[in-house]
């Protein structure tokens, strides 16, 4: 039996399909399609948690998982952020540093993986993931309310303030975790 054919890798592949489908649902003018997109994102976020937990618990970490899992993670979160920016929820400049950090650190991980060196994740990276997912949920909720509900101007401003606060917290943590990752791994691995 192929050692890559396991539950964590299947969950990773499912997350990729969900990530590809998500933008089409959120770009729709239909409330039902938008809400279905929220369900799709939630399932994707759950698979992100489950695949790593199962792989570690049963020691079934594979080369496929090491390569494809971070790609699936980035497709889901960056796809969600990009789509929400594309529908006008927040300006693209907020997303640019997140894109640079996520893609840059992922490429560095692949570089070291190709050299046969594992790089340590940092605790700040876990908090980054939590804050990014929270920011996506808050922005998505604001998107649903602003698009499909007749809000008063005061309530609309309040929801926008909450959304920007969570987005900026996620942005800060994303940049800090990138710095933290480089500080803990960059010098150690490049000198070998």
LINVEN-V931318 format. One record per helix or strand of 3 or more residues. SS is the DSSP state (alpha for helix, beta for strand). FROM is the first residue (numbers start at 1). TO is the last residue. If there is no record, write none. Layout:
ss=SS from=FROM to=TO
ss=SS from=FROM to=TO
This chain:
ss=alpha from=7 to=26
ss=alpha from=31 to=57
ss=alpha from=63 to=86
ss=alpha from=92 to=114
ss=alpha from=123 to=148
ss=alpha from=153 to=190
